[in-house]
Amino acid sequence: MTLEEIEFELELAGLSREQQIKLISSIKRNGFDAKTVDKKLQLMGFEPIFTIYDED
């Protein structure tokens, strides 16, 4: 996924611009990991949206 696609999904999920920037910054630093981003979303009170990843 590109950063633009991730940002779009976050916007659709209802995150504020500030929340989107926080998560995108984290993704830029650490790379995109769907499970990690979904966990952060849940901690912020949102439903997971990047659930299309392989189960361990």
ROKOL-436487 format. One record per residue (C-alpha): residue in one letter; chain; x, y, z. Coordinates in nm, 3 decimals. Layout:
<rec kero="A" kolpa="A" px="X" py="Y" pz="Z"/>
...
***
This chain:
<rec kero="M" kolpa="A" px="0.000" py="0.000" pz="0.000"/>
<rec kero="T" kolpa="A" px="0.118" py="0.350" pz="-0.074"/>
<rec kero="L" kolpa="A" px="0.112" py="0.623" pz="0.187"/>
<rec kero="E" kolpa="A" px="-0.161" py="0.797" pz="-0.014"/>
<rec kero="E" kolpa="A" px="-0.379" py="0.483" pz="-0.003"/>
<rec kero="I" kolpa="A" px="-0.322" py="0.443" pz="0.370"/>
<rec kero="E" kolpa="A" px="-0.404" py="0.809" pz="0.430"/>
<rec kero="F" kolpa="A" px="-0.723" py="0.774" pz="0.226"/>
<rec kero="E" kolpa="A" px="-0.832" py="0.470" pz="0.429"/>
<rec kero="L" kolpa="A" px="-0.765" py="0.656" pz="0.754"/>
<rec kero="E" kolpa="A" px="-0.971" py="0.949" pz="0.631"/>
<rec kero="L" kolpa="A" px="-1.259" py="0.717" pz="0.538"/>
<rec kero="A" kolpa="A" px="-1.240" py="0.562" pz="0.885"/>
<rec kero="G" kolpa="A" px="-1.308" py="0.904" pz="1.036"/>
<rec kero="L" kolpa="A" px="-0.971" py="0.993" pz="1.185"/>
<rec kero="S" kolpa="A" px="-0.901" py="1.361" pz="1.231"/>
<rec kero="R" kolpa="A" px="-0.622" py="1.515" pz="1.024"/>
<rec kero="E" kolpa="A" px="-0.403" py="1.524" pz="1.336"/>
<rec kero="Q" kolpa="A" px="-0.459" py="1.152" pz="1.400"/>
<rec kero="Q" kolpa="A" px="-0.385" py="1.071" pz="1.036"/>
<rec kero="I" kolpa="A" px="-0.059" py="1.265" pz="1.047"/>
<rec kero="K" kolpa="A" px="0.043" py="1.088" pz="1.369"/>
<rec kero="L" kolpa="A" px="-0.014" py="0.742" pz="1.218"/>
<rec kero="I" kolpa="A" px="0.144" py="0.830" pz="0.882"/>
<rec kero="S" kolpa="A" px="0.452" py="0.963" pz="1.061"/>
<rec kero="S" kolpa="A" px="0.477" py="0.637" pz="1.253"/>
<rec kero="I" kolpa="A" px="0.443" py="0.438" pz="0.931"/>
<rec kero="K" kolpa="A" px="0.716" py="0.648" pz="0.765"/>
<rec kero="R" kolpa="A" px="0.951" py="0.578" pz="1.058"/>
<rec kero="N" kolpa="A" px="0.874" py="0.209" pz="1.110"/>
<rec kero="G" kolpa="A" px="0.724" py="0.091" pz="0.781"/>
<rec kero="F" kolpa="A" px="0.371" py="-0.030" pz="0.722"/>
<rec kero="D" kolpa="A" px="0.262" py="-0.326" pz="0.931"/>
<rec kero="A" kolpa="A" px="-0.114" py="-0.384" pz="0.908"/>
<rec kero="K" kolpa="A" px="-0.140" py="-0.552" pz="1.247"/>
<rec kero="T" kolpa="A" px="0.046" py="-0.272" pz="1.422"/>
<rec kero="V" kolpa="A" px="-0.159" py="0.001" pz="1.256"/>
<rec kero="D" kolpa="A" px="-0.484" py="-0.181" pz="1.337"/>
<rec kero="K" kolpa="A" px="-0.375" py="-0.216" pz="1.700"/>
<rec kero="K" kolpa="A" px="-0.302" py="0.158" pz="1.717"/>
<rec kero="L" kolpa="A" px="-0.643" py="0.231" pz="1.562"/>
<rec kero="Q" kolpa="A" px="-0.813" py="0.016" pz="1.825"/>
<rec kero="L" kolpa="A" px="-0.627" py="0.199" pz="2.102"/>
<rec kero="M" kolpa="A" px="-0.756" py="0.524" pz="1.952"/>
<rec kero="G" kolpa="A" px="-1.114" py="0.393" pz="1.960"/>
<rec kero="F" kolpa="A" px="-1.150" py="0.298" pz="1.593"/>
<rec kero="E" kolpa="A" px="-1.228" py="-0.033" pz="1.428"/>
<rec kero="P" kolpa="A" px="-0.936" py="-0.208" pz="1.256"/>
<rec kero="I" kolpa="A" px="-0.933" py="-0.130" pz="0.883"/>
<rec kero="F" kolpa="A" px="-0.620" py="-0.304" pz="0.756"/>
<rec kero="T" kolpa="A" px="-0.741" py="-0.657" pz="0.825"/>
<rec kero="I" kolpa="A" px="-0.621" py="-0.796" pz="0.495"/>
<rec kero="Y" kolpa="A" px="-0.301" py="-0.956" pz="0.614"/>
<rec kero="D" kolpa="A" px="-0.182" py="-1.311" pz="0.657"/>
<rec kero="E" kolpa="A" px="-0.256" py="-1.481" pz="0.985"/>
<rec kero="D" kolpa="A" px="0.047" py="-1.597" pz="1.181"/>
***
